[in-house]
Amino acid sequence: MHCAIQKAEVLDGAHLMQILWQDGTESFYPAVWLRDNCQCPHCYLDSAKARKFLVESLDVNIGIKDLSFDRKRVLITWPSEHYSEFEADWLKKRCFSQQAREKLQRELFFPECQYWGSELQLPTLDFEDVLKNDEQAYKWLSSLKRVGIVRLTGASNKRGEVVKLGKRIGFLYLTFYGHTWQVQDKIDANNVAYTTGKLSFHTDYPALHHPPGVQLLHCIKQTVTGGDSEIVDGFNVCRQLQEKNPRAFQILSSTFVDFTDIGVDYCDFSVQSKHKIIELDDKGQVIRINFNNATRDTIFDVPVEKVQPFYAALKEFVDLMNCKEFKFTFKMNPGDVITFDNWRLLHGRSSYEAGTEISRHLEGAYADWDVVMSRLRILRRSVQNRN
Ligand SMILES: [Zn+2]
């Protein structure tokens, strides 16, 4: 982006700067914002890319005393004789028009979302390629954000592969189940996942107020007798629920449900949380599904008359997830790693036969979306600079 300044002037009694760009567009910048964002070494610590200037020092009614410009920058003198310089590209990027703000927010947060159902073509990349090659790693994390799941193939059949992915991202998300955890049939299981039973659609760990954003699941050993994986695009199911049954959607997106998880693993734990099963942002967009029937508490903090309608709504939601047009079924093979958005997808598995020895073994781990998104932004920059 290179845009030259055609003209810069002060409006609104010195409280606003207008820039007319060479391409004919215009932008407006409040004086208070310009003063707050002065990029000089007194006001901004470039080594930290952080503001030094304090709100305590800011005159919120400040005006521009003097303004000059050339094609590449504007120069502002403040009433105190403090002096600020702003580059054209820097200003253009931060234009307050709705269009410019939307463009910048898209670049920052990768909001593109591809909904899917049973027709999903599971995005698949090579495990070693993702570890070694930035372009492949960028494909991995951008697809993970957009589609919600990526399968990596060609990992070993030994523990330790999800830790390598964690290091590729930055670091993993430690929970009470450890840095990584082993999904296999266990005596006196401290989690329903550690049995041979069917797991119906769930998100992991809604018992935490900040549930893991991304899940990594590596298949080390797979049984022949069942243990198939099922996934569903929770955001897509929510769209359908909102359209077909707005009352159920309204209940699930407004009722706080208690979750609990009590036991011992990495250390002893007694975890409680409250979540809306369908979590919306302030624009009414679904941002997270919080649902695990196993850890949904017997304690339910709602007035008695709301109990049965809640169950009716939940049943509608679960029935929709189980429709064959929505769910995608596959089987993991040893050396496969699935990486998926645990805020968006619900996952499950079919039961399998318990034997005298372990017939199925997955190693899992979690990562935080903030850490994954950070790596995604850095990978985009390194991939785009190369091309
Ligand atoms: Zn300054």
Residues whose N, C-alpha, C, O or C-beta is under 5 A from the ligand:
A	BS01	ZN	C38 C40 H42 C43 Y83
